[in-house]
Amino acid sequence: MAGECNVADFLLEGKDPGRLVLRLLDRDHTYGELQRATTQVARYLSTVGGHTGDRALLIADNSMFWVAAYLGTMRAGLVSVPLPAGIPSSELDYISRTTASTIALVQTEVAVRNANCFASMHVLTNTPAAGLPAGAGQRSFSELGDLTAGTIETPRASAGDLAALMFTSGSTDRPRGVMISHGNIVANTESIIAYLGLTENDRIMAVLPFYYCFGTSLLHTHLKVGGSLVVDPRFMYPEVILERMIETECTGFAGVPSHFQILLRSSSIRRKSFPHLRYVQQAGGGLAKAFIQELRQVLPWAQVFVMYGQTEATARLSYLPPACLETKLGSIGRGIPGVLLRVLNEGGQQVRAGEVGEIVAEGRNVASGYWCAPEESAVSFRDGQLYTGDLATVDEDGFIYIVDRAKDFIKCGGARISCRYLTDQLLGCDSLMEAAVIGVPDVTLGEAVKAFVVPRDPQTRGLEEQVRLFCKKHMPPQLVPREIVVLRELPRNSAGKVVKPRLRDL
């Protein structure tokens, strides 16, 4: 990062105050309004005693409140700790204690529901709240109008100063806080803008939650170029989202695999026209080849960016250029600008084409480690490099193909089979919208495949037999699922990722 720069200023400086930035269901907001609201939050944090480096919880759905609270926290020099609005009280209590947070910027209903967790904190809610403990210093976002006069001196931030703690699930039962710096955000934002070719004319449909690093990256990139975001939480009604995209002239859409699976096999997207749609972004897990091919057929004029990343890398690590989708189908591409991405064997050497190794990343977007977790940090962060835990191969041209997470394999008949590969094979069946697999004990094979599937048409009869016949035709006998469980939907977290422990509980 050249010199020093506070992320809030990096994203907002030089913007036309009258230009549209957020389109919500109830109203639109301009950059001028966002600047004022960001300043109000920063001043509030200063008045309640917030100091540089202090942690402030941020718990709310996507909204003007969320964006202003996030940027205002960083403008004041504090560290934002974004969390999902549906976070369990036990997890909230753990994170608030671990981060020693004394300030919380919280959606009103979340504050009331978890009142005891905020009893000793200064609390800023989006609307006036009743029912909070008397000891909590509480104020509402709508009451900050008196905190706009004059100027606020924005604390300068060096590249290594913390901007956010982005919590992600790990190998332990407890979530881990990834330490994201101002420099990490600046570097990753500039890289993403470069390969997507974003401009102030771009408008993204934002269905991803902003607390999730993929969703946050959409916010960072579009603010930086002076673009806009259409915020709509109604993806459970995909037709509504499609109509909203057309109505608001969205130039982009971003989603995790489940979003595209639903749109392609459970909506009327094939029958609609999107004259302004320029590109789509897919990340947050591997999208089966069959869906990538369908996506290209349905949106032949749009650029399809298949991407790979981790919270530990701020957001993005690699992308596959749209022009390579046919020749490199299934690849995550190569490192984004400014990122060195290698696949290394256990000896730390670059693998040869076709060999399997671990993806290791190096770049200014790589975080410094996990908050208060030195042992886990030492495993994933070594000598300025991120050891992702993802296993992959490379081809002769250096394009990377993920095999699976190091821990997401089934040991079947003496061979380690990737769950990602099995899911990819299952989704070749046109009758399915979603699928996931786990291993279950088997006396002969060690582990057998158990598949959980969601039908494209809920009224489909005999789906288990259809899937079994498809698998017998396209898979080796030992990989044909021993059990096939039909579900209405797969269990997912609020970022749209399949939660496999819940499948195992089933």
C-alpha positions as CSV (number, residue, x, y, z in Angstrom):
1,M,0.0,0.0,0.0
2,A,1.5,3.3,-1.0
3,G,2.0,5.4,2.1
4,E,-0.7,5.4,4.8
5,C,-4.4,5.1,4.1
6,N,-7.6,4.5,6.2
7,V,-9.8,2.1,4.3
8,A,-12.9,4.3,4.8
9,D,-11.1,7.2,3.1
10,F,-9.7,4.8,0.4
11,L,-13.2,3.7,-0.5
12,L,-15.1,7.0,-0.2
13,E,-12.8,9.8,-1.1
14,G,-13.6,11.8,-4.3
15,K,-17.0,10.4,-4.8
16,D,-19.9,12.6,-6.3
17,P,-22.2,13.2,-3.3
18,G,-25.2,13.0,-5.5
19,R,-24.3,9.7,-7.1
20,L,-26.4,6.6,-6.2
21,V,-24.6,4.1,-4.0
22,L,-27.2,1.8,-2.4
23,R,-30.6,0.7,-3.7
24,L,-32.6,-0.9,-0.8
25,L,-36.1,-2.2,-0.9
26,D,-37.4,0.8,1.0
27,R,-35.3,3.6,-0.4
28,D,-32.1,4.6,-2.3
29,H,-29.0,6.3,-0.8
30,T,-26.3,8.5,-2.3
31,Y,-22.6,8.7,-1.6
32,G,-23.2,12.0,0.2
33,E,-25.6,10.4,2.6
34,L,-23.1,7.5,3.1
35,Q,-20.3,10.0,3.8
36,R,-22.4,11.8,6.4
37,A,-23.6,8.6,8.1
38,T,-20.0,7.2,8.2
39,T,-18.8,10.4,9.9
40,Q,-21.7,10.3,12.4
41,V,-20.8,6.7,13.4
42,A,-17.1,7.7,13.7
43,R,-18.0,10.6,15.9
44,Y,-20.3,8.4,18.0
45,L,-17.5,6.0,18.6
46,S,-15.2,8.8,19.7
47,T,-17.8,10.2,22.1
48,V,-18.2,6.9,23.9
49,G,-14.4,6.5,24.4
50,G,-13.4,4.3,21.5
51,H,-9.7,4.3,20.8
52,T,-7.6,3.2,17.9
53,G,-7.4,-0.6,17.9
54,D,-10.5,-1.2,20.0
55,R,-12.9,-3.8,18.7
56,A,-16.5,-3.0,17.9
57,L,-19.1,-5.7,17.1
58,L,-21.2,-5.2,14.0
59,I,-24.3,-7.4,13.9
60,A,-27.0,-6.6,11.3
61,D,-28.5,-7.5,8.0
62,N,-27.3,-5.8,4.8
63,S,-28.5,-2.2,5.1
64,M,-27.4,1.4,5.1
65,F,-26.8,1.0,8.9
66,W,-24.4,-1.9,8.2
67,V,-22.4,-0.1,5.6
68,A,-22.1,3.2,7.7
69,A,-21.3,1.2,10.8
70,Y,-18.6,-0.8,9.1
71,L,-16.9,2.2,7.4
72,G,-17.5,4.5,10.5
73,T,-15.7,2.0,12.7
74,M,-12.6,2.0,10.5
75,R,-12.7,5.7,10.0
76,A,-12.5,6.1,13.8
77,G,-9.5,3.8,13.9
78,L,-11.4,0.9,15.6
79,V,-11.5,-2.7,14.4
80,S,-14.8,-3.9,13.0
81,V,-16.0,-7.4,14.0
82,P,-18.9,-8.3,11.6
83,L,-21.1,-11.2,12.6
84,P,-24.4,-12.7,11.2
85,A,-27.6,-11.4,12.6
86,G,-28.7,-14.9,13.4
87,I,-25.6,-15.7,15.5
88,P,-26.4,-18.0,18.5
89,S,-26.0,-16.3,21.9
90,S,-23.3,-18.7,23.0
91,E,-21.2,-17.9,20.0
92,L,-21.8,-14.2,20.4
93,D,-20.8,-14.4,24.0
94,Y,-17.6,-16.3,23.1
95,I,-16.6,-13.8,20.4
96,S,-17.4,-10.7,22.5
97,R,-15.2,-12.0,25.3
98,T,-12.4,-13.2,23.0
99,T,-12.2,-9.8,21.3
100,A,-12.8,-7.8,24.5
101,S,-15.3,-5.7,22.6
102,T,-16.9,-2.9,24.7
103,I,-18.9,-1.3,21.8
104,A,-21.6,-2.9,19.6
105,L,-23.3,-1.6,16.6
106,V,-26.4,-3.9,16.4
107,Q,-29.7,-4.3,14.6
108,T,-32.4,-3.5,17.2
109,E,-34.1,-7.0,17.3
110,V,-30.6,-8.6,17.7
111,A,-29.8,-6.3,20.6
112,V,-33.1,-7.0,22.4
113,R,-32.8,-10.8,21.7
114,N,-29.3,-10.9,23.1
115,A,-29.6,-8.1,25.7
116,N,-27.5,-9.8,28.4
117,C,-24.6,-10.1,26.0
118,F,-24.5,-6.3,25.6
119,A,-25.2,-5.4,29.3
120,S,-21.8,-3.8,29.8
121,M,-21.3,-2.3,26.3
122,H,-22.0,0.9,24.5
123,V,-24.7,-0.1,22.0
124,L,-25.7,1.7,18.8
125,T,-28.9,0.3,17.3
126,N,-30.4,1.0,13.9
127,T,-33.7,2.2,15.5
128,P,-34.6,3.2,19.0
129,A,-34.6,0.1,21.3
130,A,-36.5,-0.7,24.4
131,G,-35.7,-3.6,26.7
132,L,-31.9,-3.3,26.9
133,P,-30.3,-3.5,30.3
134,A,-30.2,-0.2,32.2
135,G,-26.4,-0.4,32.4
136,A,-26.0,-0.4,28.6
137,G,-25.2,3.0,27.1
138,Q,-27.7,2.8,24.2
139,R,-28.3,5.2,21.3
140,S,-29.9,4.7,17.9
141,F,-28.5,5.4,14.5
142,S,-31.5,7.7,13.7
143,E,-30.4,9.9,16.6
144,L,-27.0,10.8,15.4
145,G,-27.9,13.8,13.4
146,D,-26.1,16.1,15.9
147,L,-22.8,14.4,15.1
148,T,-22.1,15.9,11.7
149,A,-20.9,19.4,12.4
150,G,-17.3,20.3,11.6
151,T,-14.7,17.8,10.5
152,I,-13.3,14.6,12.0
153,E,-9.6,13.8,11.9
154,T,-9.4,10.4,10.4
155,P,-6.7,8.3,12.1
156,R,-4.0,7.3,9.6
157,A,-3.5,3.6,9.2
158,S,-0.4,1.8,8.1
159,A,-0.7,-1.3,5.9
160,G,-0.4,-3.6,8.9
161,D,-2.9,-1.9,11.2
162,L,-6.0,-4.0,11.9
163,A,-9.2,-3.0,10.1
164,A,-11.5,-6.0,10.8
165,L,-11.7,-9.4,12.4
166,M,-13.6,-11.7,10.0
167,F,-14.8,-14.8,11.9
168,T,-14.8,-18.1,10.1
169,S,-15.3,-21.6,11.2
170,G,-12.2,-23.7,11.5
171,S,-11.0,-27.2,12.5
172,T,-12.0,-26.5,16.1
173,D,-15.5,-26.1,17.5
174,R,-14.9,-22.4,17.9
175,P,-14.9,-19.8,15.1
176,R,-11.6,-18.1,14.4
177,G,-11.1,-14.4,13.9
178,V,-9.0,-13.7,10.8
179,M,-7.0,-10.5,11.3
180,I,-7.6,-8.3,8.2
181,S,-5.5,-5.2,7.9
182,H,-6.1,-1.9,6.1
183,G,-3.4,-3.0,3.6
184,N,-5.1,-6.4,3.0
185,I,-8.3,-4.7,2.0
186,V,-6.7,-2.1,-0.2
187,A,-4.6,-4.7,-2.0
188,N,-7.4,-7.2,-2.6
189,T,-9.8,-4.5,-3.7
190,E,-7.4,-3.1,-6.3
191,S,-6.7,-6.6,-7.6
192,I,-10.4,-7.5,-8.0
193,I,-11.2,-4.3,-9.7
194,A,-8.4,-4.8,-12.2
195,Y,-9.4,-8.3,-13.4
196,L,-13.1,-7.6,-13.4
197,G,-12.7,-4.3,-15.2
198,L,-15.1,-2.6,-12.8
199,T,-16.1,1.1,-13.4
200,E,-18.5,3.6,-11.9
201,N,-21.2,2.3,-14.3
202,D,-21.3,-1.1,-12.7
203,R,-24.2,-2.0,-10.4
204,I,-24.1,-5.4,-8.6
205,M,-27.1,-7.4,-7.3
206,A,-26.0,-8.1,-3.7
207,V,-27.7,-11.2,-2.3
208,L,-24.6,-12.2,-0.2
209,P,-24.4,-11.0,3.4
210,F,-21.9,-8.2,3.9
211,Y,-20.4,-9.9,7.0
212,Y,-19.1,-12.7,4.7
213,C,-15.8,-11.9,3.0
214,F,-17.3,-12.5,-0.5
215,G,-20.1,-10.1,0.2
216,T,-17.7,-7.5,1.8
217,S,-15.5,-7.7,-1.3
218,L,-18.5,-6.6,-3.4
219,L,-19.0,-3.6,-1.2
220,H,-15.3,-2.7,-1.2
221,T,-14.9,-2.9,-5.0
222,H,-18.1,-1.1,-6.0
223,L,-17.5,1.7,-3.5
224,K,-14.0,2.2,-4.7
225,V,-14.9,2.6,-8.4
226,G,-18.0,4.8,-7.5
227,G,-20.5,2.1,-8.6
228,S,-23.6,1.0,-6.8
229,L,-25.2,-2.0,-5.1
230,V,-28.7,-3.3,-5.2
231,V,-29.3,-4.9,-1.8
232,D,-32.0,-7.6,-1.8
233,P,-32.4,-10.3,0.9
234,R,-35.2,-12.2,-0.9
235,F,-33.3,-14.9,-2.7
236,M,-35.6,-17.5,-1.3
237,Y,-37.9,-16.1,-4.1
238,P,-35.5,-16.2,-7.1
239,E,-38.1,-14.8,-9.5
240,V,-38.3,-11.7,-7.4
241,I,-34.5,-11.3,-7.6
242,L,-34.5,-11.8,-11.4
243,E,-37.2,-9.2,-11.9
244,R,-35.3,-6.8,-9.5
245,M,-32.1,-7.2,-11.5
246,I,-33.9,-6.3,-14.7
247,E,-35.8,-3.4,-13.1
248,T,-32.6,-1.9,-11.6
249,E,-30.4,-2.5,-14.6
250,C,-27.8,-4.6,-12.8
251,T,-24.6,-5.1,-14.7
252,G,-23.4,-7.9,-12.3
253,F,-24.5,-10.7,-10.1
254,A,-22.4,-12.6,-7.6
255,G,-23.2,-15.8,-5.8
256,V,-22.0,-19.1,-4.2
257,P,-22.8,-22.4,-5.9
258,S,-26.2,-22.8,-4.4
259,H,-27.4,-19.5,-5.9
260,F,-26.5,-20.6,-9.4
261,Q,-27.9,-24.1,-8.9
262,I,-31.3,-22.6,-7.8
263,L,-31.3,-20.0,-10.6
264,L,-30.4,-22.6,-13.3
265,R,-32.7,-25.4,-12.3
266,S,-35.5,-23.7,-10.2
267,S,-36.3,-20.4,-11.9
268,S,-37.3,-18.9,-15.2
269,I,-33.8,-17.4,-15.9
270,R,-33.7,-19.1,-19.3
271,R,-36.8,-17.2,-20.4
272,K,-35.7,-13.8,-19.3
273,S,-33.6,-11.1,-20.9
274,F,-30.9,-9.1,-19.0
275,P,-29.8,-6.4,-21.4
276,H,-27.5,-4.7,-18.9
277,L,-25.9,-7.8,-17.3
278,R,-22.2,-7.7,-18.1
279,Y,-20.7,-10.3,-15.8
280,V,-21.4,-12.9,-13.1
281,Q,-19.0,-13.8,-10.3
282,Q,-19.0,-17.3,-8.8
283,A,-16.9,-18.2,-5.7
284,G,-17.5,-19.7,-2.2
285,G,-17.0,-23.3,-3.3
286,G,-16.8,-25.3,-6.4
287,L,-19.6,-25.1,-8.9
288,A,-20.1,-28.4,-10.8
289,K,-18.9,-28.4,-14.4
290,A,-22.5,-29.1,-15.6
291,F,-23.7,-25.9,-14.0
292,I,-20.9,-23.8,-15.4
293,Q,-21.7,-25.1,-18.9
294,E,-25.4,-24.4,-18.3
295,L,-24.6,-20.9,-17.1
296,R,-22.7,-20.1,-20.2
297,Q,-25.6,-21.3,-22.4
298,V,-28.2,-19.3,-20.5
299,L,-26.1,-16.1,-20.4
300,P,-23.9,-16.3,-23.5
301,W,-23.3,-12.6,-23.7
302,A,-22.2,-12.2,-20.1
303,Q,-18.6,-12.8,-18.8
304,V,-18.6,-15.7,-16.3
305,F,-15.8,-15.4,-13.7
306,V,-15.1,-18.5,-11.7
307,M,-13.1,-17.5,-8.7
308,Y,-11.4,-19.0,-5.6
309,G,-10.6,-17.4,-2.3
310,Q,-10.5,-17.7,1.5
311,T,-11.3,-15.3,4.4
312,E,-7.6,-15.7,5.3
313,A,-6.8,-13.9,2.0
314,T,-9.3,-11.1,2.6
315,A,-11.4,-12.5,-0.2
316,R,-10.0,-13.5,-3.6
317,L,-6.9,-15.6,-4.5
318,S,-7.5,-16.7,-8.1
319,Y,-9.8,-16.3,-11.1
320,L,-10.3,-18.1,-14.4
321,P,-10.6,-15.7,-17.3
322,P,-14.0,-16.1,-19.0
323,A,-12.3,-16.9,-22.3
324,C,-10.8,-20.0,-20.7
325,L,-14.0,-21.6,-19.5
326,E,-14.2,-24.1,-22.3
327,T,-10.5,-25.1,-22.5
328,K,-9.9,-25.1,-18.8
329,L,-13.4,-26.2,-17.5
330,G,-13.1,-27.1,-13.8
331,S,-10.1,-24.9,-13.1
332,I,-9.9,-22.0,-10.6
333,G,-7.4,-20.4,-12.9
334,R,-4.3,-18.7,-11.6
335,G,-3.4,-16.1,-9.0
336,I,-5.1,-12.7,-9.2
337,P,-2.9,-9.6,-9.8
338,G,-0.4,-9.3,-7.0
339,V,-0.9,-12.9,-5.7
340,L,1.6,-15.7,-6.2
341,L,-0.3,-19.0,-6.1
342,R,1.6,-22.3,-6.0
343,V,0.8,-25.9,-5.5
344,L,3.4,-27.5,-3.2
345,N,4.1,-31.1,-2.2
346,E,4.9,-32.2,1.4
347,G,8.5,-31.3,0.8
348,G,7.6,-27.7,-0.1
349,Q,8.5,-28.2,-3.8
350,Q,6.3,-27.1,-6.7
351,V,4.3,-30.2,-8.0
352,R,4.6,-31.4,-11.5
353,A,1.6,-31.4,-13.8
354,G,-0.9,-33.9,-12.6
355,E,0.5,-34.3,-9.1
356,V,-1.5,-33.4,-6.1
357,G,-0.3,-30.8,-3.6
358,E,-1.5,-28.0,-1.3
359,I,-2.3,-24.5,-2.6
360,V,0.0,-22.0,-1.0
361,A,-0.6,-18.2,-1.5
362,E,1.6,-15.2,-1.1
363,G,0.5,-11.6,-1.5
364,R,-0.4,-8.3,0.3
365,N,-4.0,-9.6,0.7
366,V,-2.9,-12.5,3.0
367,A,-3.9,-11.9,6.6
368,S,-1.3,-11.9,9.4
369,G,-3.1,-14.8,11.3
370,Y,-5.9,-15.7,13.7
371,W,-6.9,-13.5,16.6
372,C,-5.5,-15.0,19.9
373,A,-4.8,-18.4,18.3
374,P,-1.1,-18.7,17.9
375,E,-1.1,-22.5,17.4
376,E,-3.6,-22.4,14.5
377,S,-1.9,-19.4,13.0
378,A,1.4,-21.3,12.9
379,V,-0.3,-24.0,10.9
380,S,-1.9,-21.8,8.2
381,F,0.4,-18.8,8.2
382,R,4.1,-19.5,7.6
383,D,6.8,-17.0,6.5
384,G,4.2,-14.6,5.1
385,Q,2.5,-17.4,3.1
386,L,-1.0,-18.8,3.5
387,Y,-1.3,-22.6,3.5
388,T,-4.9,-23.0,2.4
389,G,-5.5,-26.7,3.3
390,D,-6.9,-27.1,-0.2
391,L,-5.5,-29.9,-2.3
392,A,-5.1,-29.3,-6.1
393,T,-3.2,-30.2,-9.3
394,V,-1.8,-28.0,-12.0
395,D,-1.8,-28.5,-15.8
396,E,1.1,-27.8,-18.2
397,D,-0.1,-24.2,-18.5
398,G,-0.1,-23.6,-14.8
399,F,-3.9,-23.6,-14.3
400,I,-5.0,-24.9,-11.0
401,Y,-7.6,-27.6,-10.4
402,I,-8.9,-28.1,-6.8
403,V,-9.2,-31.7,-5.8
404,D,-10.8,-31.0,-2.4
405,R,-10.3,-29.8,1.1
406,A,-7.5,-31.9,2.8
407,K,-10.1,-33.2,5.2
408,D,-13.0,-33.7,2.8
409,F,-12.2,-37.1,1.4
410,I,-13.8,-40.5,1.6
411,K,-11.5,-43.5,2.1
412,C,-13.3,-46.1,-0.1
413,G,-11.7,-49.4,-1.0
414,G,-8.2,-48.3,-0.1
415,A,-8.4,-45.1,-2.2
416,R,-9.0,-41.5,-1.1
417,I,-11.9,-40.1,-3.1
418,S,-12.7,-36.4,-3.2
419,C,-16.2,-35.5,-2.0
420,R,-16.1,-32.6,-4.4
421,Y,-15.5,-35.0,-7.3
422,L,-18.4,-37.2,-6.2
423,T,-20.7,-34.2,-5.9
424,D,-19.7,-33.0,-9.3
425,Q,-20.6,-36.4,-10.8
426,L,-24.0,-36.5,-9.1
427,L,-24.9,-33.1,-10.4
428,G,-24.6,-34.3,-13.9
429,C,-28.0,-35.8,-13.3
430,D,-30.5,-33.4,-14.7
431,S,-33.1,-34.3,-12.1
432,L,-31.0,-32.8,-9.3
433,M,-30.7,-29.2,-8.2
434,E,-28.3,-29.8,-5.3
435,A,-26.2,-32.6,-3.9
436,A,-23.7,-33.3,-1.2
437,V,-21.9,-36.5,-0.1
438,I,-20.3,-37.9,3.1
439,G,-18.6,-41.1,4.0
440,V,-20.3,-43.7,6.2
441,P,-18.7,-46.8,7.8
442,D,-18.6,-49.9,5.6
443,V,-17.2,-53.3,6.6
444,T,-15.9,-54.1,3.1
445,L,-14.8,-50.7,1.7
446,G,-13.9,-48.9,4.9
447,E,-16.2,-46.1,4.0
448,A,-19.1,-46.0,1.6
449,V,-20.7,-43.0,-0.1
450,K,-23.9,-41.5,1.3
451,A,-25.5,-38.9,-0.9
452,F,-28.0,-36.2,0.0
453,V,-29.9,-34.8,-3.0
454,V,-32.4,-32.1,-3.7
455,P,-34.7,-32.6,-6.7
456,R,-35.1,-30.1,-9.4
457,D,-38.8,-30.7,-9.3
458,P,-40.2,-31.4,-5.8
459,Q,-43.0,-33.5,-7.4
460,T,-40.5,-36.0,-9.0
461,R,-41.3,-39.6,-8.2
462,G,-38.8,-42.4,-7.9
463,L,-35.8,-39.9,-7.6
464,E,-33.7,-42.3,-5.6
465,E,-33.8,-45.0,-8.3
466,Q,-33.2,-42.4,-11.1
467,V,-30.1,-41.2,-9.3
468,R,-28.9,-44.7,-8.6
469,L,-29.2,-45.7,-12.2
470,F,-27.4,-42.5,-13.3
471,C,-24.6,-43.3,-10.9
472,K,-24.3,-46.9,-12.0
473,K,-23.9,-45.7,-15.6
474,H,-21.3,-43.0,-14.8
475,M,-19.4,-44.2,-11.7
476,P,-17.3,-47.2,-10.7
477,P,-19.4,-49.7,-8.7
478,Q,-17.6,-48.9,-5.4
479,L,-18.5,-45.2,-5.7
480,V,-22.2,-45.7,-6.3
481,P,-23.9,-44.3,-3.2
482,R,-24.9,-46.9,-0.7
483,E,-27.6,-44.6,0.5
484,I,-29.4,-41.8,-1.2
485,V,-31.4,-39.4,0.9
486,V,-33.8,-37.0,-0.7
487,L,-34.2,-33.6,1.1
488,R,-36.2,-30.5,0.4
489,E,-33.0,-28.5,0.9
490,L,-29.5,-28.9,2.1
491,P,-28.5,-27.4,5.4
492,R,-26.6,-24.3,4.8
493,N,-25.1,-21.5,6.9
494,S,-26.0,-17.8,6.3
495,A,-23.3,-17.5,3.6
496,G,-24.9,-20.3,1.6
497,K,-22.4,-23.0,2.2
498,V,-23.4,-26.6,3.0
499,V,-22.9,-27.5,6.6
500,K,-21.7,-31.1,6.5
501,P,-21.8,-31.8,10.3
502,R,-25.6,-31.3,10.1
503,L,-25.7,-33.9,7.3
504,R,-23.8,-36.3,9.5
505,D,-26.3,-35.6,12.3
506,L,-29.1,-36.7,10.0
